[in-house]
Amino acid sequence: MTTTRFPLLPTARAGLLGLCLACAAVPAVRAQTAAVPMAPKAVLTSNDKPDLFIHPFYKSPEEAGLPVGFPNVAFCGGNDGQGGPARRVYFEVHNRGSVAAPASVVRVQFVNPQTQQTRDVDVPVQPLAAHTHVVKRLAIPADCFSPGSSAMCRFVITADPVQQVAERFENNNAQRSSCVGPTF
């Protein structure tokens, strides 16, 4: 195996290094290169879209009017002053986009975990200005809770379920959760 050396290569490197050092040493050249502003990125019109997002309403069980340590309270709350489990689902519909969102629909699909019976409920949402939200509430269907020790009601809340609103991100529209139900 033979190795070929290029005698000009070290000379070229030294020349380039010398040129760079010379440019850096000349104040006018250094000032010109430092003062050249970066061109701003072009604004893409595809980003000028609404972005609907479902956000939990409650942060703690106490906020929901439920006992401390009560599970799955992010969307569940409101027992209508009757004690016991949640009777309603509360959620926020956010428009995190840079433009207004037209009127739309949020679909809540309730699922009984034992019977797998589902019930879809559509909730209308008024037009939302950019960076605003609205709070929605919905009664939990009684047949969603399954009898027994695992009295749960599972649900999926989806903003714009049939994708009628052209959004910046379509993959952040759904949230899954469950509410603890009454003991039978």
PyMOL commands that set and color helices and strands:
alter all, ss='L'
color gray80, all
select helices_A, chain A and resi 8-25+27-35+45-47+142-144
alter helices_A, ss='H'
color red, helices_A
select strands_A, chain A and resi 52-56+76-77+88-95+104-111+118-125+132-139+152-159+174-180
alter strands_A, ss='S'
color yellow, strands_A
deselect
rebuild
show_as cartoon
